[in-house]
Every structure is written in structure tokens, then in C-alpha cells.
Amino acid sequence: QTGIDVETSTDGGSADLPKDWPGLPVPAGTVTSSFAVDGTFSITVSADSEDGIERVISDLMSQGYEETARADFGGLKTVVLAGPEWTTSFSWVPDEETGKFHLNYSVTATQS
């Protein structure tokens, strides 16, 4: 009723992608939480590898997305891509204990 779609996994399982996720690629790993409200989507992924995250970014760029920002803050990495319909934001850090990467991946409608 609120128009907000939230799902989390607290038992080590996988959460679903938000309802109406725009079909953008997601790196291999486990979606641990998802959120959607008013056409804006956010997922948290325990990504299997940094290469998998970079591969999704490359895939989007091959589909016409343009990199508008990239930063590395001593381990925290961020990339923002703008496409004709969607703007995406990726932020990730390594998890030293598991060898995986904590990824926050957000998608909003591109402003014209």
C-alpha cells in the first residue's frame, strides 16, 4: 500500500530483486537486501568477486552507458554510469573475512 518494496535476508539466504527491477545485470553473488520506491531501486549484494562487479559495469558501458564518476577511497570504490533510461551507482568494499565484496547498487531514472 505504501509503494515501498523492501526485502532482506537475515539467515544467510538470498533476497529477491525488487519488484519491477529494470532488468539490468547483477554480479554473481547473494542479494542480501533490496529496496524499491517510486521507480528507484537499491540492492545490496555479497558479490563473489571484484571482477564480477567490473564486468557488470563494462556490460552496461557496452550497452551505451557512460561513466560519469569513479573514485577509490582507499578500499571503498564507487562508479556512476548514466544511460538513456537509468543512472546507476555502484559502491563496494572488500570483505577480508570472506574474500567477497559488499556492493551497494542503486538505479534511478535518468533525468532528461
Contact map, one row per residue, 1 for C-alpha under 8 A:
1111000000000000000000000000000000000000000000000000000000000000000000000000000000000000000000000000000000000000
1111000000000000000000000000000000000000000000000000000000000000000000000000000000000000000000000000000000000000
1111100000000000000000000000000000001100000000000000000000000000000000000000000000000000000000000000000000000000
1111110000000000000000000000000000111100000000000000000000000000000000000000000000000000000000000000000000000000
0011111000000000011000000000000001111000000000000000000000000000000000000000000000000000000000000000000000000000
0001111100000000010000000000000011110000000000000000000000000000000000000000000000000000000000000000000000000000
0000111110000011010000000000000011100000000000000000000000000000000000000000000000000000000000000000000000000000
0000011111000010000000000000000111000000000000000000000000000000000000000000000000000000000000000000000000000000
0000001111111110000000000000000110000000000000000000000000000000000000000000000000000000000000000000000000000000
0000000111111000000000000000000100000000000000000000000000000000000000000000000000000000000000000000000000000000
0000000011111000000000000000000000000000000000000000000000000000000000000000000000000000000000000000000000000000
0000000011111100000000000000000100000000000000000000000000000000000000000000000000000000000000000000000000000000
0000000011111110000000000000010100000000000000000000000000000000000000000000000000000000000000000000000000000000
0000000010011111000000000000011110000000000000000000000000000000000000000000000000000000000000000000000000000000
0000001110001111100000000000011111000000000000000000000000000000000000000000000000000000000000000000000000000000
0000001000000111110000000000001011000000000000000000000000000000000000000000000000000000000000000000000000000000
0000000000000011111010000000001001000000001000000000000000000000000000000000000000000000000000000000000000000000
0000111000000001111110000000000001110000111000000000000000000000000000000000000000000000000000000000000000000000
0000100000000000111110000000000000010000000000000000000000000000000000000000000000000000000000000000000000000000
0000000000000000011111000000000000000000000000000000000000000000000000000000000000000000000000000000000000000000
0000000000000000111111110000000000000000100000000000000000000000000000000000000000000000000000000000000000000000
0000000000000000000111110000000000000000000000000000000000000000000000000000000000000000000000000000000000000000
0000000000000000000011111000000000000000000000000000000000000000000000000000000000000000000000000000000000000000
0000000000000000000011111100000000000000000000000000000000010000000000000000000000000000000000000000000000000000
0000000000000000000000111110000000000000000000000000000100110000000000000000000000000000000000000000000000000000
0000000000000000000000011111000000000000000000000000100100000000000000000000000000000000000000000000000000000000
0000000000000000000000001111100000000000000000110001101100000000000000000000000000000000000000000000000000000000
0000000000000000000000000111110000000000000000111001000000000000000000000000000000000000000000000000000000000000
0000000000000000000000000011111000000000000011110000000000000000000000000000000000000000000000000000000000000000
0000000000001110000000000001111100000000000011100000000000000000000000000000000000000000000000000000000000000000
0000000000000111100000000000111111000000001111000000000000000000000000000000000000000000000000000000000000000000
0000000111011110000000000000011111000000001111000000000000000000000000000000000000000000000000000000000000000000
0000011110000111000000000000001111100000001110000000000000000000000000000000000000000000000000000000000000000000
0000111100000011110000000000001111110000111100000000000000000000000000000000000000000000000000000000000000000000
0001111000000000010000000000000011111000111000000000000000000000000000000000000000000000000000000000000000000000
0001110000000000011000000000000001111111110000000000000000000000000000000000000000000000000000000000000000000000
0011100000000000000000000000000000111111100000000000000000000000000000000000000000000000000000000000000000000000
0011000000000000000000000000000000011111000000000000000000000000000000000000000000000000000000000000000000000000
0000000000000000000000000000000000011111100000000000000000000000000000000000000000000000000000000000000000011000
0000000000000000000000000000000000011111110000000000000000000000000000000000000000000000000000000000000001111000
0000000000000000010010000000000001111011111000000000000000000000000000000000000000000000000000000000000001110000
0000000000000000010000000000000001110001111100000000000000000000000000000000000000000000000000000000000111100000
0000000000000000110000000000001111100000111110000000000000000000000000000000000000000000000000000000000111000000
0000000000000000000000000000001111000000011111000000000000000000000000000000000000000000000000000000011110000000
0000000000000000000000000000111110000000001111100000000000000000000000000000000000000000000000000000111110000000
0000000000000000000000000000111100000000000111110000000000000000000000000000000000000000000000000001111000000000
0000000000000000000000000011110000000000000011111101100000000000000000000000000000000000000000000001111000000000
0000000000000000000000000011100000000000000001111101000000000000000000000000000000000000000000000011100000000000
0000000000000000000000000001000000000000000000111111100000000000000000000000000000000000000000000011100000000000
0000000000000000000000000000000000000000000000111111110000000000000000000000000000000000000000000001100000000000
0000000000000000000000000000000000000000000000001111111000000000000000000000000000000000000000000000000000000000
0000000000000000000000000011000000000000000000111111111100000000000000000000000000000000000000000000000000000000
0000000000000000000000000110000000000000000000101111111110000000000000000000000000000000000000000000000000000000
0000000000000000000000000000000000000000000000000111111111000000000000000000000000000000000000000000000000000000
0000000000000000000000000010000000000000000000000011111111100000000000000000000000000000000000000000000000000000
0000000000000000000000001110000000000000000000000001111111110000000000000000000000000000000000000000000000000000
0000000000000000000000000000000000000000000000000000111111111000000000000000000000000000000000000000000000000000
0000000000000000000000000000000000000000000000000000011111111100000000000000000000000000000000000000000000000000
0000000000000000000000001000000000000000000000000000001111111110000000000000000000000000000000000000000000000000
0000000000000000000000011000000000000000000000000000000111111111100000000000000000000000000000000000000000000000
0000000000000000000000000000000000000000000000000000000011111111111000000000000010000000000000000000000000000000
0000000000000000000000000000000000000000000000000000000001111111100000000000000000000000000000000000000000000000
0000000000000000000000000000000000000000000000000000000000111111100000000000000000000000000000000000000000000000
0000000000000000000000000000000000000000000000000000000000011111110000000000000000110000000000000000000000000000
0000000000000000000000000000000000000000000000000000000000011111111000000000000011110000000000000000000000000000
0000000000000000000000000000000000000000000000000000000000001001111100000000000011100000000000000000000000000000
0000000000000000000000000000000000000000000000000000000000001000111111000000001111000000000000000000000000000000
0000000000000000000000000000000000000000000000000000000000000000011111000000001111000000000000000000000000000000
0000000000000000000000000000000000000000000000000000000000000000001111100000011110000000000000000000000000000000
0000000000000000000000000000000000000000000000000000000000000000001111110000111100000000000000000000000000000000
0000000000000000000000000000000000000000000000000000000000000000000011111000111000000000000000000000000000000000
0000000000000000000000000000000000000000000000000000000000000000000001111111110000000000000000000000000000000000
0000000000000000000000000000000000000000000000000000000000000000000000111111100000000000000000000000000000000000
0000000000000000000000000000000000000000000000000000000000000000000000011111100000000000000000000000000000000000
0000000000000000000000000000000000000000000000000000000000000000000000011111100000000000000011000000000000000000
0000000000000000000000000000000000000000000000000000000000000000000000011111110000000000001111000000000000000000
0000000000000000000000000000000000000000000000000000000000000000000001111111111000000000011110000000000000000000
0000000000000000000000000000000000000000000000000000000000000000000011110001111100000000111100000000000000000000
0000000000000000000000000000000000000000000000000000000000000000001111100000111110000000111000000000000000000000
0000000000000000000000000000000000000000000000000000000000000000001111000000011111000011110000000000000000000000
0000000000000000000000000000000000000000000000000000000000001000111110000000001111100011100000000000000000000000
0000000000000000000000000000000000000000000000000000000000000000111100000000000111110111000000000000000000000100
0000000000000000000000000000000000000000000000000000000000000001110000000000000011111110000000000000000000000100
0000000000000000000000000000000000000000000000000000000000000001100000000000000001111100000000000000000000000100
0000000000000000000000000000000000000000000000000000000000000000000000000000000000111110000000000000000000001100
0000000000000000000000000000000000000000000000000000000000000000000000000000000001111111000000000000000000111100
0000000000000000000000000000000000000000000000000000000000000000000000000000000111101111100000000000000000111100
0000000000000000000000000000000000000000000000000000000000000000000000000000000111000111110000000000000011110000
0000000000000000000000000000000000000000000000000000000000000000000000000000011110000011111000000000000111100000
0000000000000000000000000000000000000000000000000000000000000000000000000000111100000001111100000000001111000000
0000000000000000000000000000000000000000000000000000000000000000000000000001111000000000111110000000001110000000
0000000000000000000000000000000000000000000000000000000000000000000000000001110000000000011111000000111100000000
0000000000000000000000000000000000000000000000000000000000000000000000000011100000000000001111100000111000000000
0000000000000000000000000000000000000000000000000000000000000000000000000011000000000000000111110011110000000000
0000000000000000000000000000000000000000000000000000000000000000000000000000000000000000000011111111110000000000
0000000000000000000000000000000000000000000000000000000000000000000000000000000000000000000001111111000000000000
0000000000000000000000000000000000000000000000000000000000000000000000000000000000000000000000111110000000000000
0000000000000000000000000000000000000000000000000000000000000000000000000000000000000000000000111111000000000000
0000000000000000000000000000000000000000000000011000000000000000000000000000000000000000000001111111100000000000
0000000000000000000000000000000000000000000001111100000000000000000000000000000000000000000001110111110000000000
0000000000000000000000000000000000000000000011111100000000000000000000000000000000000000000111100011111000000000
0000000000000000000000000000000000000000000111100000000000000000000000000000000000000000000111100001111100000000
0000000000000000000000000000000000000000000111100000000000000000000000000000000000000000011110000000111110000000
0000000000000000000000000000000000000000011110000000000000000000000000000000000000000000111100000000011111000000
0000000000000000000000000000000000000000011110000000000000000000000000000000000000000001111000000000001111100000
0000000000000000000000000000000000000001111000000000000000000000000000000000000000000001110000000000000111110000
0000000000000000000000000000000000000001110000000000000000000000000000000000000000000111100000000000000011111000
0000000000000000000000000000000000000011100000000000000000000000000000000000000000000111000000000000000001111100
0000000000000000000000000000000000000011000000000000000000000000000000000000000000001110000000000000000000111110
0000000000000000000000000000000000000000000000000000000000000000000000000000000001111110000000000000000000011111
0000000000000000000000000000000000000000000000000000000000000000000000000000000000000000000000000000000000001111
0000000000000000000000000000000000000000000000000000000000000000000000000000000000000000000000000000000000000111
